[in-house]
């Protein structure tokens, strides 16, 4: 397996940069914006500002746009999305914004979109929010902090999950001149200091890189090599930690350049080192869980993964989806406490003629992205493959260039 891949731009950074750009008197659009669905809905909403804003299945867009519309004087808007989005909770964020003085009402069911939002300048001040909720709630609040009259002091209670995503938000804010930082182990302070206009180049996506790591790990070719363009050593993306975790599954990483802040080419190669069992807490990297669950099953490596609580409220219930779809392939996963998944290493194949497994994706891009590399070890059918446009629009094209046979 030999491939050179230009990864999509980071949608996490793109989405943050777009909100900051809209909060700035800045005509300079960020460069290398992601072309994925999640970023496009934010871009279209900010450019057109229609009365009804449909962010479709983009959870980040729902959270970020809720805070943006509530804290800016852009009039009255209805913020809605897909049927699944209308069942994804947003009460924690709405309550926090209301505490800051926001005018937000639920259109249908209490605690869920669609939302009727009347924009106004908010005072800001001190706010307390649970640290074990989606980091997107916290990031949405932080992003509007510099435009609040009194700034924002955000106190996080209890365990703080997905901290790298919060740190990514703070780092991106500081890139645009914000005064925002951790002032204690559980408190973030954002001063009422306007963002600065500047040119800004967005690095490529480490989350997208994870599926190529999976392919190298599963390849039987000892000379397998994948070159990934546009990644950065020392990236603030939380999922850049994928390279350390995959080193335990037989993939080594090298950078063409380690110059800080400079995108470069990353080379993935096979190594002979592989653990016999993997235990890991995904609190800080929940979006990588599906990749590692699929990889470990295909490699025959038993695992116990914790810190998966946010998977229940993603595009689908990812814990149940993984259990169902890997069950079709003979892997019986066990879940506990709505936050753990484990596999004992045993696979039971069905009796009788071999049937091509059809993997359902549940309108979840990461189900398609994480399961597709399993085709290296077994033929697969992926239902509704177009869901990858949410984060990696040219994924299937890239697989074809890498030698995969794809039939529609």
N, C-alpha and C positions, 0 to 999 in steps of 0.2 A: 504494500500500500504506500503510494507516494502522492502527495497532494500539496498544492500551495493555495491558501484560502485567504481571501480578503473578507474579514469578519464585518458584520454590521457595526455601526457606531453604537456606543453605549446608550441604551434608551433611558437608563437611570439618570445619567448625567444630562442627556438631552432634555428630559422632562423638567429637571430642576433648572437648567439654564434657560429654558423657554419662559418659565414662570418669572424668574429673576429679570429676564429681558423685558417682560411685560410690565414689571414693577419699576422699571428704570426708564428715564427719558433717553432711550437708547435706540438709535436707528440701525445699529450694527448687529445683524442677525448672527447668532453663533454658527460657526463653520462645522461641516461634517455632521450635521444633524442626522439622527437615526431616521430611516425611511420606513420604520415599522408602524403598524396600526396604532399602537399606544401613543406614540409621539405625534402621529398625524392628526389624531383627534384633538390633542391639545393645540397644535399649530392652527388647525382650522377654526377652533373655538375662539382663540385669541385674535385671529385675523378678522373673522366675520362677526363675532359676538352676536349670534342670532338670539331671538327671544327664548327659544327652546334649544338647549345644547344637549345633543345626544352623544355621550362619550362611549357608547357601545359597551364592549366588555373590558374597558381599560380601568382597572382598579386604581392605579396611580392617578390617572386623570380625574377620576371622581373625587378623590381626596384632595388633590392639589387645587383643582378648580373650585371646589366648595370653599376652601379658605380664601382663594384669590378673589372670587366674586363677592364674598362676604366683607372683605377688607378694602375694596376699591369702589369708587363711585362710577360704576358702569351700569347703573339702573337695575331693573328687575329681570331675573332670568329663572327659567325652569331647567334644572340639571337632572338628566335622566340617562338611562342606558338599556342594556339588554334585559331580558326577563331574569337571568341569573343575577345581574347587577342589582335588580330591584329586591333581591333577597340577601344581598351582602350588607352586613351591619355598618352603620355610619353614625350611630347615636353618640359614641364617645367623642368624636370630632365635633359634631353639631353642638353638643352640650358645652364643650370647651369654647367654641366660638361664641355661643350665646353668652357665656360668662364674660367674654370680652366685649359684649354689646352687640353682637351680630343679630340681624333679622333674618332668621331661617325658619321655614315651616315645612312640615311633611305634607306631600300631596295625597298620599294614599295611606300607607301603613307607618305607624309610629316607629322611628328608629331606622327606617330604610328609605332609599331613593324611591321615586323622584323627589327633589327638593325645590321649593320656591325660595329664592334668595334675593333680598333687596340690599344692594351694595351701599356701604357707607364707610366713612373714615372711623376706624376703631381706636379706642384709647390705649389698649394694651395693659400691661401691668404684670402682676404675679398670677400664675396659673399652675394648678396641680393636676397631673394626669398619670394614670397607671403606666408603669414602664413595660408591662407585659402585653400591651395591646399592639396592634400593627404599627410598625415604625413609620408607615406612611402617614398616619395621623399626626405623629410627632413632627415629621418632616414638613407636612403641610403647614403646621403652626409656625415652625421656625422660619420658613421661607417668607412669610408675611411680616415677621418680627421687625425688620428695619423700617417698614412704613407705618408701624403703629406709633401713635403719638408719644407713648411712654416706653416704647420698646417692649420687650417680653422677657420675663423671668420664668422659666419652665422647670418645675420641680417634678421629677419622675419618682413615683412611689413603687415599692416592691422590686421584684426582679426586672432588670432591663434587658429585653431581648432584641435581637437584630441590631445591636449597637453599631456595627460597621455601616449600616445604611444611614443611621443618624449622623455618624462621623462624615460620611460622604456628603450629606446635605450641608453640614457646617463648613466643610472644606470648599465646596462649590460656592457657597455664600461668600466666603472670605476671598475667593478668586475674583469676585466682583466688588471687593472693598468693604464688605459688611464686617462689623465688629461683633462676632458671635463665637462663644467658646464655653466649654465646661468650666464652671467656676467652683464646683465641688464634685464629689463622686456621683451625685444625683441631681445636680442643678445646672441648667444651661442659661446663660444670659445673653440676650441680643439687644444691643444698644440701638436707639432710634437714629441711626445714621444711614442716609440713603445709599443705595447701590450706585456704583460708578459704571459709566459706559466704557466698554472696552471690546477689542476683538477677542474672540475666544474659539479655540479649536477643541473639538470633542474627541477623545480617544475611543478606540473600538472596544467591543463588549466582551468582558471576561466570562459572563454567563454563557454566551454563545460558544466561547472556546471550550466549555466543559464537554460538549457533545463530541468534539474532535478528540479530546482526551479519552473519552469513552471508546471511540473507534480504535485508537491506537492500543488501548488496554486490551480490547477484544480481538485484535488482529493476530492471526497465526504467523504472520510474516515477521521474522526476527529483525529484518531490515526496514520495517515500517517507519515512515518519516512523514510528518505533517508540518508544514510551515504556515504559521498564522500571522498575518500582517496587521500592523496598526495597534498592537498592544503595548503596554507600558510597564516596565519594572518599577516597583514602588507605587503602583496604582492605588488610589483610594477606594476603588471598587471592592466591596466586601468579598465578592466572588472570585477575586484574584487569588484567594487562598486555595482555589481548586488545584493549583500546581503542587502544593505541599501534600494535599490529601491523595492525589493520584500518584505521587511518588511511592505511596504504600501499595499501589495496585499495579506497579510495573511500568510507569511512564516517567521519563526524566525530561526536564525542561531546560533549555538554554536560550539566552537572549543575545541577539546580534549586537545590541548596545544597551548599556545600563546607565546612560546619561539621564539624569533626573528630568522628568517632564517631557521626555521625547518619545513618541511612538516608534516602535521598532518591530522587527520580525522575531517571533518566538518559534523555536524548533522543538517538536515533540518526537521522542524516540523511545523504542522499547528498552526496558531494562529487565534484568533477571530477578530483581528483588520484588517480592510480593508477600504480603502478610497472609497468614492462614485464616485469620478472623479479623473483622473490623468492627470496632465500637467507636461511635462518634456522637457528639452533641451538636446538632445543626442549628442551635439557637441563633448563631451569627450568620449562617449561610443557608436559610431554609429553601431558597430557590434551587439549590443544588441537590436536594434530597432525592428527587426522582432519578436523576442521573446516576447517583451512587447506588440506589436500590437496584436499578436495572443492571448496572455493571457488575455488582457483587453476585447477583443471581446468575448471570451469564457466565461468570468466572468460577462459580461454585464456591464462593467465599461466604461463609455464614456471617451474619451481622446483627448488631443491635444498635439502632439509631434512636436518639432521644432529641428533645427540643423541637418537635415537629408540630406544636400546637397551632401555629398559624396556617398549616396546610389545610385545616378544616374549613377555612373561610376564603380560600383562593378562588380561582375561576371555577373550580369544582372542589368537592371534598377529596383532596389528593390522596389521603390515606385510604379511603374506601376505593378510589379509582385504581390505585396501585394493587391493592389486594385482588380486585376483580380481574384486572387485565393480566397480571402475572399468574393468577390462578388458571387462566386459559392455557398458559405455557407449562403448567405443572408445578409451579412454585406456590407453596402455601405460606403466606405471611401472617404473622400474629401481631395484633396491635393492642396497646394498653394505654389507659388514661388519656385517650385522644391526643397523645403526644409522643408515642413510641411505636416503632416498627422493628420486628426482628424476623429472621429466617434461620432455620436450623441446619441448612445445607443439603436437605433431602429434596429431590425432585421426583414427582410421580407423573409419568407420561401416560396418556390415555391408551387403553387397549384398542385394537382394531386399526383400520386404515388411517394413515396420517392425513389430517385435514389442515389446510393452510390457516393458521390462526389469524383472526380479524381483530385488531386492537382498536377499541373505541377510544376516542380522544376527549369526549365530554366538553367540547368547546374550550379545551385547555391546551394552549400551544406547547407547554412543557411535557405533556403526555406524548404528543407526536415526536417532539425533539428527542426525548430520552429513550423512547422505544425504537426509533428508526435504526440506531446503530446495532441493535440486536440482530438485524438482518445479516450481519457478518457471521453469526453462529447458526442462524436458522432463517428460512424464508418467512416473510411476514406480509400481512396486509394491514395498512393503516387507514382506518375510516376517517373521513373528513380531514384530509391532510392539509387543507388550506388554512387551518388554524395557526400554522406557523407564522403567518403574516403579522401576527400580533407582536412578535419580537425579532423574527429572523426571516424576512420575506423571500430571500433567495436560497434558502436552505436546500430545497430539493435540487435546484440547479447546481449548487456546490457539490452535493452528493454525486450527481451524474458526472461531473468533471473529475471526481475522485475515483471513478470506476464502478460505482454502484449501478445496477440495472434497475430502472424505475419504470413500471408500467402503470398507466392510469386506467 
